[in-house]
Amino acid sequence: MSLLDIRNLSLTIAGLPILQDVSLSVAPGEIVAVTGESGSGKSMTALAVMQLLPDLAQTRGTITLDGTNLMEQSETQMCALRGASIGMVFQEPMTALNPVKTIGDQVMETILIHKAMPPAEARQHAQDTLTRVGLPADRFPLSRFPHELSGGQRQRVVIAMAIALRPKLLIADEPTTALDVTTQAQILALLKDLVQDYGMGLLMITHDLAVVADLADKIVVMRHGEVVETGPTQGLIANMQHPYTRMLFAASNHQVVLPPAPAPKPLLQVKSAVRDYRLPRTSLFGAPGHYRAVKDVSFTLNRGERLGLVGESGCGKSTLTRAILGLEPLQGGEILLDGHPVTTAKDADLRRKMQVVFQDPFGSFNPRHRVDRLITEPFYLLEQPPKGTARSDLIAETLTAVGLSSDDARKYIHQFSGGQRQRIAIARALITRPELILFDEAVSALDVSVRAQILDLLVELCEAYSLTYLFISHDLNVVRTITDRVLVMKAGEIVEQGETEAVFSDPQHPYTRSLLAAAPKLPELNMGTVVA
């Protein structure tokens, strides 16, 4: 018997069709993965189950949870079900948590709202639940705040909130997208254990098909608000029937071929870099301590070379990146760009030679400005920025180079998809023809087909402009195909470096081997004739 049964669910918002005749089911103790590109209707299906829809939404069909038709419930009745019978884990833990409340109070909140037990018992139950998700009291007291935890630890708190009352159904919306491979493996193992221990059903929404293949009992593939294919995981992977399903799996394992790198000529030199952070005093008159985030790091990036940097969250990647960009000072060593020292002083000429592409393309733009103004922001670094026709021509040329149209210059950023926004971010980095570009998790938030397009774009730009870049990512498959050499960072140190394929094929350091072992892998696919 099904725990969750969705039958012929259709959804419109202000008359615009979003979902069309969606049907799927989740049994107790079963893990069902819903996958597809951004905009396919995955998250809207989950929100329909929770009945968290916009005011202008209209639905038809049925959503039944353990015999109860959720579409016939009032908001008061749904409030009684949310948290108690249905738990939800959201994609971004920091926005799902209240920054001014302790983790103990936030896990207790669900228990107290539903009046499941008195406050004293609720506090103990909250502690027990946090311990169950891997946050024991001796290391993670209830008095901790979200900002004191890592990304993976925050996600565990969100999971603890969702399972505090042991709901029958748990919905996880992209729960591992922003996590490194080892933390992702831990979160996935935790979710699997919870399903087995509590017998709950898990509806998991994700675009990571390697995760789907390893975790789910059943796969539901969605496209344009419709279910195009569904079936048991191994059977579907072995015999994919729909062309769209085959395209998704092929894109998730997309490989590119970079043009050969030119003869070695140093561009960026990091020499014995040390970065310390001051810690708070432990006593009134005691000296403050220091935490060393980057420990004696040295490497060279040559002109025209593509270098990868991988490691777990907290290993020092972002700190090192900020130092390279001249945003934070070093306490030891030096960083040279084209032979000149990189410092925190305002050096427009030096800054012009470096640009950065951030992880969140929407968050890195001002939504009030049009694209032509957004991508010309780096012009303030130029002594004589182009004006008039020269400016318009350069904008058009740069947008065309990243696969967009010159007509897009007068649009706003909200008018573009996630992949198009990332192309605009690359255009902004490219417009001043910098000598070095830093890609900071530039494809981690994109679905597999858009990620494949961005990787192809990078190859085209490497051929056209001989790009030199430092590619920082926790997606090892992407790093393997888009870099010439790779650095592996752990606890502020470079523990292994070398040619990318050599490091991935025959890792020498135990830490590198553990990273590769934790990365989810797609099974061998049968990409034979498509049956339409």
C-alpha positions, 0 to 999 in steps of 0.5 A: 500500500502506498504512503503517498499517492499523487494521481493526475495532479495538474497545477496552474498559476495565474492561468499558466500551466505548471504541472500536467497530469503528474502521477507518482507514489511513495511506499513506507520505507521507499526512496523515490527520486524525482529528477529533471532539469530546472523548471521541470516541476520537481519542486512545485510537485513537492510544494503541492504535497505540502500545500505551500502554493501561491494564492493564484494557484489552482490544482486538480487531481488527488494527493493522498497521504496515508488515506487522507486527501491533502487537497481537501484539507484546510490550512489549519488541518495542513498545519497539523500535518506539516512537521508531524506527518510530513517533514521537509528538508530544504535546499539551502540550510542557512536560509531555512534556519533562523540565524538568531535562534539556537539550534536547540530552540529550532528543533524544539519549535516543531515539537512545541508547536504540535504540543507533542510533549512538555518543554523539558521533554521536548529539550531532551528529545531535541538533543536526542534527535540531533545526536541521531543525525550526527550532532552529539551533545558533547560537541554540539550543545543546544546553545549553538547558533547556525553560523557556528556550524559548517554547511553539512552540520547545518543540513543535519540540523534541518534534517533533525527539525524535519524528523523530530516528530518522526513523520511518515513522509520526508521530502528532501529538496536538493539536500546535497547540492551545495555540499562537498563530496564527503559531506554529501556522502554522509548526508545521503547515508544518514537519509538512507538510515533514517528511512530504514530505522523509522520506516518513513517514505522519502521523496527526494528531489535532485538533479544529481543523477549519480546520487539518484542511481546510488540511493533511490529505489525508484526514479521519476523523470520530469520534463516541462511539468510532466512525468516522462518516465518512471520505474525501479532505479536499476531497471530504468538505468538499464533500459531507458525508454525516453530520449529525454532520460537518455539525454539527462544521463548522458549530460551528467557524464559529459566530458570535454577536451581542452585545447593543449596548454602552451609552453609553461610560463608562470603567471600566478605564483603562490609562495609559502602563503600563510593566512591566520585568523584571530580567535576570541579571548578565552579570558579577560586578560588572556592573549587572543589565539589564532587559527591558521586557515592556510598553511605554507601553500605554494604552487604556480599557475602558468599562462594558458593553463587550467588549474583545479583546486579541490577539497572539503568545506573548511579546507581553506579553498575560499580563504586562499582564493580571497588572498589571491584576489587581494581581498585578505592579507597574508601573515606570511609568504607572498603571491605574485601575479605576472611578477608583481606582488598581490596585496590588499592595496587598491591597485587598479592595474593589478585588479584588472588582470583578475576576475572572478565568477561566483557560485550563485549567478543571481546573487552576484548581480544587482537586479535593478540594472540591465545586462549591459551595465552589469557586465561592464562593471569591471570598466571602472578598473580601466583608465580609458574605458570604451565609450559610445559605439566602441562600448556597444560593440564590445558588449555585443561581442562579449555576449555573443562569445558566451552564447547569448545575443546582443539583444540581451544587453537591454534585459534584466537579470531576472529574465534569464534562466540559471544557465544564462545568468552564469553565461552573463557572469562569465561575460562580465569576467571576460569583458576586460580580457583579464589574464586570470579568471577564478571560477568559484563553484561556478557550475555546482548549482546548475542542472546537468544539461546546463552544466554540460553547456557551460563546460562546452562554453569554457572549451570554446573560450579557451580556444578563442582567448587562451584562458588561464583559470583557477577552477575551484569546485567540489564536483570531482567529475567536472574538475577532471574534465575541465583542468590540466592540473589539480591541487588537493587541499586539506586543513589548509595544506596542499597534500597532493598536486599533479596532472589531473588525470594522473592524480585521479587515476592513481591518487597517492595521498590517502585524503585524495583517495577518500575524496574520490571514493566518496564521490557518487558515480554513475553506473555503466549506461546502456545507450543503445537505440532509443525507444520513443 
